[in-house]
């Protein structure tokens, strides 16, 4: 997945992030996870694995879109996710499993 595919699949990613080189890296690293990710419904009380992936990876960008975070904070979060994945895929996947609990 590339950044263009990512923003097409998730239009909630704010336009000012579309040109960030970090978004391209993010799409490359997490593309396989994001192909099946889905936003949980507002009334969901039990998230699926796909919902957990969405909330962990796309959620921070969606929160920023609503003005509840800053661009700088989202970029730091994205880099931290990439770094965690690079250092240990197992640790990253364990974090995904814990998301939403």
MMTF fields as JSON, N, C-alpha, C and O atoms, coordinates in Angstrom:
{
  "mmtfVersion": "1.0.0",
  "mmtfProducer": "UNKNOWN",
  "numBonds": 403,
  "numAtoms": 404,
  "numGroups": 101,
  "numChains": 1,
  "numModels": 1,
  "chainsPerModel": [1],
  "groupsPerChain": [101],
  "chainIdList": ["A"],
  "bondAtomList": [4, 2, 8, 6, 12, 10, 16, 14, 20, 18, 24, 22, 28, 26, 32, 30, 36, 34, 40, 38, 44, 42, 48, 46, 52, 50, 56, 54, 60, 58, 64, 62, 68, 66, 72, 70, 76, 74, 80, 78, 84, 82, 88, 86, 92, 90, 96, 94, 100, 98, 104, 102, 108, 106, 112, 110, 116, 114, 120, 118, 124, 122, 128, 126, 132, 130, 136, 134, 140, 138, 144, 142, 148, 146, 152, 150, 156, 154, 160, 158, 164, 162, 168, 166, 172, 170, 176, 174, 180, 178, 184, 182, 188, 186, 192, 190, 196, 194, 200, 198, 204, 202, 208, 206, 212, 210, 216, 214, 220, 218, 224, 222, 228, 226, 232, 230, 236, 234, 240, 238, 244, 242, 248, 246, 252, 250, 256, 254, 260, 258, 264, 262, 268, 266, 272, 270, 276, 274, 280, 278, 284, 282, 288, 286, 292, 290, 296, 294, 300, 298, 304, 302, 308, 306, 312, 310, 316, 314, 320, 318, 324, 322, 328, 326, 332, 330, 336, 334, 340, 338, 344, 342, 348, 346, 352, 350, 356, 354, 360, 358, 364, 362, 368, 366, 372, 370, 376, 374, 380, 378, 384, 382, 388, 386, 392, 390, 396, 394, 400, 398],
  "bondOrderList": [1, 1, 1, 1, 1, 1, 1, 1, 1, 1, 1, 1, 1, 1, 1, 1, 1, 1, 1, 1, 1, 1, 1, 1, 1, 1, 1, 1, 1, 1, 1, 1, 1, 1, 1, 1, 1, 1, 1, 1, 1, 1, 1, 1, 1, 1, 1, 1, 1, 1, 1, 1, 1, 1, 1, 1, 1, 1, 1, 1, 1, 1, 1, 1, 1, 1, 1, 1, 1, 1, 1, 1, 1, 1, 1, 1, 1, 1, 1, 1, 1, 1, 1, 1, 1, 1, 1, 1, 1, 1, 1, 1, 1, 1, 1, 1, 1, 1, 1, 1],
  "groupList": [{"groupName": "UNK", "atomNameList": ["N", "CA", "C", "O"], "elementList": ["N", "C", "C", "O"], "formalChargeList": [0, 0, 0, 0], "bondAtomList": [1, 0, 2, 1, 3, 2], "bondOrderList": [1, 1, 2], "singleLetterCode": "X", "chemCompType": "L-PEPTIDE LINKING"}],
  "groupTypeList": [0, 0, 0, 0, 0, 0, 0, 0, 0, 0, 0, 0, 0, 0, 0, 0, 0, 0, 0, 0, 0, 0, 0, 0, 0, 0, 0, 0, 0, 0, 0, 0, 0, 0, 0, 0, 0, 0, 0, 0, 0, 0, 0, 0, 0, 0, 0, 0, 0, 0, 0, 0, 0, 0, 0, 0, 0, 0, 0, 0, 0, 0, 0, 0, 0, 0, 0, 0, 0, 0, 0, 0, 0, 0, 0, 0, 0, 0, 0, 0, 0, 0, 0, 0, 0, 0, 0, 0, 0, 0, 0, 0, 0, 0, 0, 0, 0, 0, 0, 0, 0],
  "groupIdList": [1, 2, 3, 4, 5, 6, 7, 8, 9, 10, 11, 12, 13, 14, 15, 16, 17, 18, 19, 20, 21, 22, 23, 24, 25, 26, 27, 28, 29, 30, 31, 32, 33, 34, 35, 36, 37, 38, 39, 40, 41, 42, 43, 44, 45, 46, 47, 48, 49, 50, 51, 52, 53, 54, 55, 56, 57, 58, 59, 60, 61, 62, 63, 64, 65, 66, 67, 68, 69, 70, 71, 72, 73, 74, 75, 76, 77, 78, 79, 80, 81, 82, 83, 84, 85, 86, 87, 88, 89, 90, 91, 92, 93, 94, 95, 96, 97, 98, 99, 100, 101],
  "secStructList": [7, 7, 2, 2, 2, 2, 2, 2, 2, 7, 6, 6, 1, 7, 2, 2, 2, 2, 6, 7, 2, 2, 2, 2, 2, 2, 2, 2, 2, 2, 2, 2, 2, 2, 6, 1, 7, 7, 7, 7, 7, 6, 6, 7, 1, 1, 7, 7, 2, 2, 2, 2, 2, 2, 2, 2, 2, 6, 2, 2, 2, 2, 2, 2, 2, 6, 6, 1, 1, 7, 2, 2, 2, 2, 2, 2, 2, 2, 2, 2, 2, 2, 2, 2, 2, 2, 2, 7, 2, 2, 2, 2, 2, 2, 2, 2, 2, 2, 6, 6, 7],
  "xCoordList": [0.862, 0.0, 0.904, 1.919, 0.514, 1.247, 0.358, -0.792, 0.89, 0.14, -1.152, -2.175, -1.113, -2.314, -3.406, -4.576, -3.015, -3.973, -4.533, -5.727, -3.65, -4.047, -5.093, -6.113, -4.85, -5.806, -7.085, -8.138, -7.008, -8.23, -9.08, -10.304, -8.429, -9.153, -9.683, -10.746, -8.933, -9.309, -9.385, -8.437, -10.499, -10.619, -10.605, -10.518, -10.689, -10.626, -9.209, -9.023, -8.216, -6.851, -6.832, -7.135, -6.483, -6.528, -5.622, -4.519, -6.094, -5.334, -3.925, -3.024, -3.72, -2.38, -1.366, -0.172, -1.828, -0.911, -0.57, 0.406, -1.362, -1.192, 0.189, 0.716, 0.791, 2.101, 3.281, 4.429, 3.025, 4.113, 4.818, 4.172, 6.142, 6.91, 6.693, 6.764, 6.432, 6.177, 4.91, 4.834, 3.926, 2.702, 3.007, 2.409, 3.931, 4.33, 4.992, 4.692, 5.884, 6.533, 5.495, 5.533, 4.576, 3.511, 2.695, 2.411, 2.324, 1.539, 2.31, 1.742, 3.605, 4.434, 4.557, 4.445, 4.785, 4.992, 3.693, 3.697, 2.595, 1.352, 0.292, -0.833, 0.646, -0.331, -1.042, -2.259, -0.301, -0.919, -1.943, -2.974, -1.658, -2.6, -3.833, -4.957, -3.602, -4.671, -5.622, -6.704, -5.241, -6.123, -7.446, -8.467, -7.441, -8.684, -9.192, -10.199, -8.513, -8.917, -10.279, -10.616, -11.058, -12.358, -12.668, -12.357, -13.288, -13.651, -14.792, -15.789, -14.658, -15.761, -16.941, -16.78, -18.119, -19.295, -19.266, -18.619, -19.974, -19.976, -20.53, -20.172, -21.389, -22.007, -21.387, -21.915, -20.277, -19.634, -19.07, -18.386, -19.365, -18.817, -17.772, -17.147, -17.588, -16.572, -15.935, -16.561, -14.684, -14.013, -13.457, -12.973, -13.54, -12.917, -11.435, -10.991, -10.687, -9.268, -9.108, -8.178, -10.005, -9.96, -10.214, -9.613, -11.117, -11.39, -10.183, -9.871, -9.504, -8.331, -7.209, -6.527, -7.028, -6.01, -6.354, -5.486, -7.606, -8.029, -7.75, -7.141, -8.186, -8.039, -6.58, -6.224, -5.737, -4.313, -3.602, -2.788, -3.901, -3.144, -3.792, -3.093, -5.08, -5.762, -6.401, -6.556, -6.768, -7.431, -6.756, -7.439, -5.433, -4.786, -4.947, -5.078, -4.935, -5.12, -6.557, -6.804, -7.493, -8.903, -9.155, -9.924, -8.525, -8.645, -8.082, -8.66, -6.951, -6.359, -7.316, -7.432, -7.986, -8.93, -9.999, -10.457, -10.401, -11.418, -10.845, -11.582, -9.538, -8.91, -8.598, -8.367, -8.589, -8.351, -6.903, -6.567, -6.063, -4.64, -3.925, -4.559, -2.602, -1.827, -1.148, -0.954, -0.795, -0.096, 1.224, 1.589, 1.922, 3.211, 3.049, 3.847, 2.028, 1.794, 1.468, 1.958, 0.646, 0.284, 1.514, 1.686, 2.36, 3.572, 4.496, 5.103, 4.601, 5.402, 4.784, 5.503, 3.459, 2.791, 3.026, 3.286, 2.935, 3.164, 4.588, 4.794, 5.567, 6.957, 7.173, 7.903, 6.55, 6.676, 6.103, 6.676, 4.981, 4.396, 5.333, 5.517, 5.92, 6.873, 8.079, 8.542, 8.584, 9.76, 9.458, 10.274, 8.294, 7.91, 7.831, 8.323, 7.217, 7.096, 8.476, 8.738, 9.35, 10.688, 11.516, 12.302, 11.34, 12.143, 11.626, 12.407, 10.308, 9.743, 8.317, 7.391, 8.171, 6.827, 5.931, 4.74, 6.499, 5.715, 5.203, 4.047, 6.052, 5.636, 4.557, 3.595, 4.719, 3.72, 2.372, 1.335, 2.4, 1.152, 0.522, -0.702, 1.335, 0.801, 0.088, -0.952, 0.666, 0.016, -1.326, -2.303, -1.372, -2.622, -3.681, -4.843, -3.272, -4.21, -4.787, -5.944, -3.963, -4.401, -5.254, -5.967, -5.184, -5.933, -7.418, -7.988, -8.024, -9.456, -9.915, -11.115, -8.979, -9.381, -9.474, -9.799],
  "yCoordList": [-1.174, 0.0, 1.232, 1.276, 2.229, 3.486, 4.562, 4.297, 5.766, 6.841, 7.167, 7.446, 7.134, 7.398, 6.378, 6.731, 5.107, 4.048, 4.261, 4.085, 4.642, 4.84, 5.941, 5.747, 7.086, 8.191, 7.929, 8.47, 7.113, 6.724, 5.803, 5.93, 4.887, 3.933, 4.596, 4.229, 5.584, 6.26, 7.767, 8.488, 8.25, 9.683, 10.564, 11.788, 9.958, 10.728, 11.216, 12.012, 10.742, 11.247, 12.692, 12.946, 13.636, 15.052, 15.379, 14.844, 16.254, 16.607, 17.131, 16.911, 17.813, 18.349, 17.262, 17.543, 16.027, 14.904, 14.181, 13.432, 14.398, 13.66, 13.826, 12.878, 14.99, 15.25, 14.889, 15.065, 14.393, 14.057, 12.777, 11.766, 12.831, 11.631, 10.512, 9.333, 10.881, 9.882, 9.075, 7.895, 9.691, 8.975, 7.876, 6.801, 8.142, 7.12, 5.943, 4.787, 6.236, 5.172, 4.393, 3.163, 5.109, 4.511, 3.541, 2.418, 3.986, 3.151, 1.901, 0.81, 2.057, 0.914, -0.101, -1.306, 0.379, -0.514, -1.216, -2.414, -0.479, -1.015, -1.392, -1.738, -1.328, -1.621, -2.951, -3.031, -3.985, -5.309, -5.326, -5.991, -4.597, -4.517, -3.697, -4.027, -2.624, -1.668, -2.123, -1.556, -3.124, -3.604, -4.121, -4.05, -4.636, -5.164, -4.332, -4.684, -3.243, -2.413, -1.781, -1.417, -1.656, -1.001, -0.232, -0.664, 0.915, 1.779, 1.135, 0.724, 1.042, 0.46, 1.42, 2.637, 0.85, 1.71, 2.393, 1.926, 3.493, 4.281, 3.499, 3.776, 2.536, 1.8, 0.419, -0.38, 0.129, -1.177, -1.329, -0.44, -2.462, -2.708, -3.823, -4.11, -4.442, -5.477, -5.317, -5.608, -4.852, -4.585, -5.853, -6.75, -5.905, -6.981, -6.658, -5.557, -7.602, -7.365, -6.23, -5.43, -6.16, -5.104, -3.733, -2.742, -3.676, -2.421, -1.982, -0.793, -2.937, -2.619, -2.046, -1.101, -2.621, -2.112, -0.68, 0.194, -0.442, 0.905, 1.896, 2.941, 1.577, 2.513, 2.78, 3.906, 1.779, 1.95, 2.759, 3.629, 2.48, 3.082, 4.331, 5.306, 4.325, 5.453, 6.368, 7.564, 5.831, 6.607, 7.926, 8.948, 7.949, 9.225, 10.293, 11.478, 9.867, 10.833, 11.344, 12.509, 10.469, 10.866, 11.832, 12.782, 11.599, 12.503, 13.877, 14.906, 13.88, 15.143, 15.879, 17.103, 15.142, 15.745, 16.546, 17.57, 16.097, 16.791, 17.94, 18.605, 18.176, 19.272, 18.939, 19.837, 17.65, 17.227, 16.808, 16.292, 17.033, 16.734, 17.719, 18.536, 17.626, 18.494, 17.651, 16.446, 18.299, 17.615, 17.041, 15.91, 17.826, 17.368, 16.108, 15.176, 16.085, 14.923, 13.686, 12.594, 13.857, 12.732, 12.203, 10.991, 13.091, 12.654, 11.882, 10.888, 12.332, 11.608, 10.232, 9.235, 10.171, 8.882, 7.932, 6.745, 8.454, 7.621, 7.069, 5.887, 7.917, 7.474, 6.436, 5.465, 6.63, 5.655, 4.297, 3.259, 4.299, 3.041, 2.348, 1.132, 3.109, 2.545, 1.976, 0.879, 2.724, 2.279, 1.009, 0.089, 0.96, -0.235, -1.439, -2.517, -1.26, -2.354, -2.801, -3.997, -1.84, -2.171, -2.909, -3.795, -2.543, -3.181, -4.568, -5.454, -4.761, -6.072, -6.167, -5.567, -6.928, -7.136, -7.797, -7.498, -8.686, -9.381, -8.401, -8.485, -7.476, -6.477, -5.574, -5.225, -5.198, -4.368, -5.085, -4.507, -6.338, -7.096, -7.338, -7.405, -7.47, -7.596, -6.295, -6.331, -5.144, -3.853, -3.769, -3.263, -4.26, -4.251, -5.079, -4.682, -6.208, -7.093, -6.405, -6.625, -5.569, -4.883, -3.644, -3.165, -3.132, -1.922, -2.135, -3.152, -1.18, -1.227, -2.032, -2.198, -2.527, -3.287, -2.404, -2.874],
  "zCoordList": [0.0, 0.0, 0.0, 0.695, -0.793, -0.773, -0.151, 0.199, -0.015, 0.647, -0.101, 0.524, -1.424, -2.205, -1.927, -1.776, -1.862, -1.528, -0.123, 0.119, 0.793, 2.187, 2.323, 2.984, 1.707, 1.85, 1.061, 1.397, 0.024, -0.688, 0.173, 0.215, 0.852, 1.706, 2.97, 3.471, 3.49, 4.729, 4.493, 4.805, 3.948, 3.648, 4.893, 4.784, 6.066, 7.303, 7.626, 8.546, 6.875, 7.071, 6.574, 5.408, 7.44, 7.064, 5.872, 5.756, 4.998, 3.793, 4.068, 3.259, 5.184, 5.435, 5.795, 5.896, 5.989, 6.212, 4.909, 4.855, 3.864, 2.607, 2.007, 1.425, 2.128, 1.532, 2.413, 2.006, 3.596, 4.523, 4.077, 3.803, 4.008, 3.639, 4.652, 4.306, 5.889, 6.922, 6.605, 6.948, 5.961, 5.603, 4.587, 4.636, 3.671, 2.699, 3.413, 3.118, 4.342, 5.125, 5.92, 5.969, 6.538, 7.335, 6.479, 6.896, 5.281, 4.371, 3.966, 3.907, 3.687, 3.299, 4.428, 4.198, 5.64, 6.785, 7.191, 7.474, 7.219, 7.773, 6.747, 7.109, 5.477, 4.427, 4.594, 4.427, 4.92, 5.076, 6.205, 6.104, 7.279, 8.401, 8.017, 8.395, 7.26, 6.969, 5.868, 5.719, 5.103, 4.041, 4.587, 3.903, 5.801, 6.377, 7.556, 8.169, 7.876, 9.02, 8.775, 7.648, 9.847, 9.733, 11.009, 12.119, 10.81, 11.927, 12.702, 12.107, 14.028, 14.812, 14.855, 14.764, 14.994, 15.115, 16.482, 17.419, 16.564, 17.799, 18.986, 20.131, 18.726, 19.836, 20.047, 20.821, 19.371, 19.521, 20.926, 21.432, 21.549, 22.883, 22.864, 23.884, 21.714, 21.572, 20.194, 19.175, 20.171, 18.905, 18.283, 18.973, 16.963, 16.21, 16.037, 16.363, 15.533, 15.251, 14.239, 14.342, 13.272, 12.263, 12.874, 12.459, 13.872, 14.578, 15.391, 15.453, 16.013, 16.826, 15.958, 16.355, 14.785, 13.861, 13.467, 13.468, 13.133, 12.752, 13.879, 13.651, 15.074, 16.195, 16.516, 16.865, 16.407, 16.719, 15.637, 15.948, 14.376, 13.292, 12.694, 12.418, 12.493, 11.86, 12.896, 12.65, 14.033, 15.079, 15.425, 15.495, 15.646, 15.976, 14.894, 15.2, 13.627, 12.547, 12.506, 12.192, 12.823, 12.86, 14.021, 13.879, 15.142, 16.294, 15.934, 16.284, 15.233, 14.779, 13.834, 13.893, 12.979, 12.03, 12.761, 12.253, 13.939, 14.73, 15.559, 16.288, 15.452, 16.177, 17.622, 18.431, 17.957, 19.329, 19.576, 20.643, 18.591, 18.699, 17.774, 17.106, 17.747, 16.863, 15.791, 15.955, 14.709, 13.628, 14.132, 13.81, 14.915, 15.443, 16.294, 16.19, 17.124, 17.984, 17.146, 17.433, 16.117, 15.252, 14.52, 14.397, 14.039, 13.349, 14.292, 13.893, 15.525, 16.522, 16.778, 16.845, 16.919, 17.145, 15.972, 16.171, 14.761, 13.579, 13.574, 13.296, 13.881, 13.908, 15.003, 14.8, 16.152, 17.238, 16.827, 17.157, 16.115, 15.64, 14.66, 14.729, 13.757, 12.795, 13.528, 13.216, 14.5, 15.26, 16.059, 16.097, 16.693, 17.455, 16.54, 16.876, 15.392, 14.429, 13.944, 13.817, 13.676, 13.188, 14.23, 13.893, 15.496, 16.543, 16.893, 17.241, 16.804, 17.128, 16.608, 17.153, 15.549, 15.004, 16.045, 16.123, 16.837, 17.86, 18.913, 19.328, 19.344, 20.331, 19.751, 20.436, 18.49, 17.841, 17.78, 18.107, 17.363, 17.256, 18.625, 18.737, 19.658, 21.013, 21.428, 22.087, 21.03, 21.302, 20.575, 21.127, 19.346, 18.598, 19.324, 19.412, 19.83, 20.525, 21.772, 22.131, 22.427, 23.63, 23.344, 24.226, 22.133, 21.772, 22.018, 21.621, 22.666, 22.877, 24.072, 24.289, 24.841, 26.04, 27.237, 28.328]
}
